[in-house]
Structure formats: C-alpha cells, structure tokens
Amino acid sequence: MTVKREVLEEAEREGSSREFFFKLMELLSGLSRKEIKELNHEKLVKEIVKANRLEEFFFPSKSKNIYSALRKAFRQKLRSEVEKEWEKKLKNWREEFEEKLHRAASKYLLNVENWELMRELYRREWLLPSEVLNSFKGEAEEFEEWIEKVSTVEFLEKRAKKWLELPPFKRREKIVKDILKAYRLNCLELGIYGLFPLSEGVVWDTFVKENTLEADIETLIRKRNRKFVTIQYAVKLIVERVFSEGEIPPFLDWHPFVDYREGTLNRHAIQHGVAVNFGNRKNFLKLFYFVDFLSEITGYLLESKR
C-alpha cells in the first residue's frame, strides 16, 4: 500500500476526494472500480495511512469523510517534506550567501580610502561606489554640493557604462539607457521609477538567475511561491558588513503611508504611488549612486563566474 510520488500525482488529478481514493486504489491494486466498491473502504484507508506514515497528518474527525481526510493527509505530508527541505537548504543558502557577501564587502572596504567619511555619508543616506567616494576630498557637509556639480550627463553615462559589463545590468540595458534619458530630459520622477525596480532586478538576478551560490533554491522558491531574495534583505546584510549599521537606509525601508512626508525619497511610498513630489536632482542622484554602489558589490560577487 506504499504510494509512490507518480501514483499520488496521477490520483490528485481527480476532482473529488472520493474519486481520488478510487483512482489511488485502482493504481495500487489493479482492481476494477466495481471490485473496489465491494471492499471495506475504512479498513483500506487505515492501511494506506499506516503504510505511508500519515498518522500525524490524518484527522478524519475534521474532514467531511475518510476520503477527504486521506487526501488532506497526503497533501500535508508533502507540504511538511517541502518545508523541511526548504529549511535545510535555506540554512545552507544563508550561510553561503553571508560568506560571499562578507568577502564582497571586504573588497569594497579595501578600495575605500576614508572609512570615516564613508560612514558619515552613509548616515546622510549616501551609499557610494568606492571610486566616486575616493574622488571626493572635502568634508561630509560639502558632499551634496560637490556631487551635484560633478554629476553631469556624461559622468553618469560613464558610470552606467560600467554597469553594463555585468549580466544582471546587461539584461536591462534599455532600461538603464532610458533612465539616463529621463535624467537628460529632467524627467526625474520617471528616472527614479526606473531605478528602484532596476536595483531589485539586479539583486534577484545575482542571487537566483546568475546562481552565484552553489545551493540551488530556485525549485524551492517555485514550490513555496516565495520571492525570498528581497532588496531589503540583501542590503541589510551589505549594510551590516560595510557600514557596521543595523538598519537599512530609510529611502529603501518600509514606511507607513500616513507618515510619509512629501518630497522624501522612499521606495515603499513611491512604488505604491503614494509619493508625488519626489522628482528632484538630489533624490535621483542618491538612488543612482546607490545602484552604482550595488553594481560594485555585484561585480565582486560575480567575479568567480567570469
């Protein structure tokens, strides 16, 4: 009475739980429907439950009938197995993810000339690629004036060209070019609308599509219908390792709509259409250089694949 996966899948195609039971018995015993009708169904269900170790999932008192209880038991056992597999692989994935991210953060830090300035600018919500950070020689309070001055269209195009050397960005080349076009035309809201999902897409590609990790969780993500690798989760780990901070920058964090202050850069409020007057140059550049920073970290993570 042991039920193999392929047998269970075929029986699951039946609409009702009663028909599920009959199909299961036909496949297991080779008996006809008429012959199965004459058997003691309660006894058969008990045998199937014991043979397949469904005791902890079988609750006939909570179901309409024993057929429904049997079907639910198989489904719950399958979900339990997937859950256990998920937890095991997730643990391995997290450990590998954090180790590789730690190495990438270390490479970034070794490239940064002034860690104190880096952390001060982070507190002002600026996450910058090491090359741009090292180019600035002033005090932190002078940075915003400096960055607006150097951020010409030509300079941003030069920075973005480096992004396109990486597969996650290359796949989105048209989007990157349209973001730059929005900047040239002073359509800053549209540019910001493009930059937020660009950053999330790059994170997804880096950790799932490009499979920088050995632990393959893509199948489990499909089974569990989870996005799993969120921009907040990835950035939180990066921030902890690079900036020694426990909280991600406010412009990337969740924010209650009722508390949103107009003009502030915030991913949650902007992507849900709550924010309106956020299209200024400072907000665009803050987000652009965050993506630039992300491209540097992504580059380190993808090095082993090149």
Steps between C-alpha positions, in 0.01 A plus 500: 500500500800731479413786266772626266518866397390435139198297619399776739532765228278302265236446767509871588367581153159376612252765605339361815664328795290188441620477140853561626465191722364283218778604261760435771362149562482423128864595458614315813300179464411471133140429604202636310277770640222248558733273696626790711143601586443166666800534733508651849612855425563599859735207545683583174544864600649394834745268322607779262547741791723253688700392192578859407557631854218750481387463862602850610318653203183286496202666675173331394303688767587833335407393147170437325588134445791256515581561132547870564706428812728268301555750222573781746745277685702437183501870419607603849779243506627628165494860627684388814771332291540809282518715815777286648693504172451877480629560851806284441590661169413844629746456785775395258404781261511764773841387620644502149324826416639677807850363445516624138345831593758539776781449248343751260463756781864450596613567143292817495643619833855439385434731204361780717763752612305676777276273709395778735371709209331193351305438822409867545361517147310178565334668798392768252352220284773494235630155401774557247730294279858516627625683189256789545555508875877520458466786251345725766759674714284737705300483823176303521282813516646612166427175323153568359610821335801319352305198374242718324780690330687192371188304403476613141317286246837393359627396843189292578515337158862405568402348836205309349717364221690304764174349624435351160810283528305289752232253378223619739538855364564397139160327495348838589706713263199673348366586845839642603514713184144623552584599859789711368271645235254602774785675681601687184140615449460590869222239536637406838188326632514257207870442558435418865211273402751310284783485752308334784392187309839494324669450837259223597538322166877506532482346848264226376719417200819498706377257763257285301527530122881532487521245782805642673435250778542124482181430695221485242182633661321603181288182496401554861416863433258379232348237729451745784403791272740733680700786361748450785796711382377852568694822457450572871646164607805526272568865584461435874780243487717728286440793736588292806830394349607820325367777722467319834137612517197293593235691306470545125477858362152654545455550125505119453301405809127445549321818603138547621314695234330724755840612631654562160632854459462631145825549313685230693663218308340172610469181299177384666311827457624558145440152360148493643416840351459683832791740442460772237751784538819296530661579164793718597863464402621406847257207522589378152874514571465333841325207335725495192817475710341235720452290184857588406614376843290185450670441164840498671386245760332294225822505301692348791234233546509407132879493471518124549270451201702706252 
